[in-house]
């Protein structure tokens, strides 16, 4: 069977492949990027689903507009207003089947074979795969504790003239880094100056531990003339409400949005109307602030437990920058010739799983890096998992 040549540019997700190993009894998993199912607001969701079926059952169960279920679009616009984006109207966003579809639609609408795109190094693995599927040459811009290095980013933009720049400015996956306010403004200036589309992916921005992060690029764009038309913003309810709803959204200039709608018509016609109606009712009922306050507290405690355990058990064998939110810790092994891939195999033997860092780089992978998620294990399991990780590291060095 002869498959499409575009498939030669991608391979199966290293993370998804790792999940096949996690059925082993007793495994402590730091691998997935999942929220904790025990924290889902099940009662609030039940009430929202019931309201969707009671108030507008026909609309909730019928085909819908490709752009999205209008009551949800209105609720999402209001949600964005609460995050400092006061000028977004319902008709300026479309509902997508998770923010992953928003990225796919951007790939379909913007990328031709041979086009260049810039991403962070490291960045979300599925984004690298998505853009490569459409034939992009994916170029890496380095990240430090304050997010993407904007001076290097500018040099790469000048050199490569990319179709788009993809960033996760707030609690990045996998880096955990948060782009500083100064750098955010500079990114917007670069977008306007070089007329390059900047894609802001923001699935984690509401999951802060203490102080709220700087405003999103979208919120700041009103202060940087000419930047808004060169900005696309991807949002999601997956990490803050429920991944199973598959509700995301895309905000962009009207021309880009209309083409994204056209491409969405070809792929799924529309996102589940029942899921959209349920999400709309949940947001309308005002449950989100309390739900967010709960998960922030839990994730903050788990992140602290993981950092404390790493410092206690592994000491200077690893280095990391404490995240201010999100779901991940990004580690680097400090030993000479350290190989997180080899450690991952030994870790499975010791009963703990994580994701090696190399697949998160589109270029020049750092094989000493790894990603740990603290989201789905309680504090006792986190401590146990780190102890197992220590034994795995000792076994590798034996």
C-alpha angles and dihedrals in degrees: 000000000000112000128196114286090231088074089067088071096060141048136198115290112268088215095053090048090052091055088067088069095051096081088082107117116256098014115155104215122208089158109090128077091218128132114237110271089209088067096054113120093238096168092049090049092048090053091047093050091048091049090050091054093043103045102037109004094157094053093043093053100036134081112279144200116290090230090060144265104309098224089054093047088054092048092048091050087053090048089054090048087059088055094056100270098117098164101059113112126196092253091055093069135054126207115239134190093260123322087278088073090051089058091047091051090051089051091051095046100040112027127078122179109283095022117134125232129182123221134171119271103254107025143151106308096218090057092057089049093046095051093044089052088064092049101262125155100228114213123195127227115195123249129208133177090292096050130254115007100244097198090058090042091057092050090051092049091051092046100044106024091215126205089231145351117226119205138171096201098176122060092336125219112263102357099054086215123145119213110236121242091247092052092046090058091047091052089054091048089052091050091054096039096049097028093232123149113247115201114206112199109195113174095134105039095106093053098081121148104211123346119025115258123249115287116281121263086252092056092046095047092085088068096050110067115229096010101102096070089053094051131088119186124202119198133181143190092202099095097035103039116005135329089206092067089063092210120158135144142211126214117191143133114301096253094053092042093053091053091047089053090052091052092046089055088060095049111040106346089227143346114268107291092207091054090047093049091049092050091047091053091047092053092042091054090057097237097134101082093056092043091052093047089055097050093043091057094047096045092046091054092047093048090051091048091052094048092047091049093047092051091046099043105029102024113175093355087091136033129201144159113239110245121228093213145335129078106287148078116200113208135188122202109228101203119107111267092006113179118196090189092062090044091052092059092049090045091059088054089053092048103256130104134202137155119258112233102230097086090058091068121082089197137017097009118213103226092192093067131093140176124229123189117206095184105097104036124076119233095267091051090047091055091047091048093052090050088054089048089054090053090049091052090049090051092052091052094044 
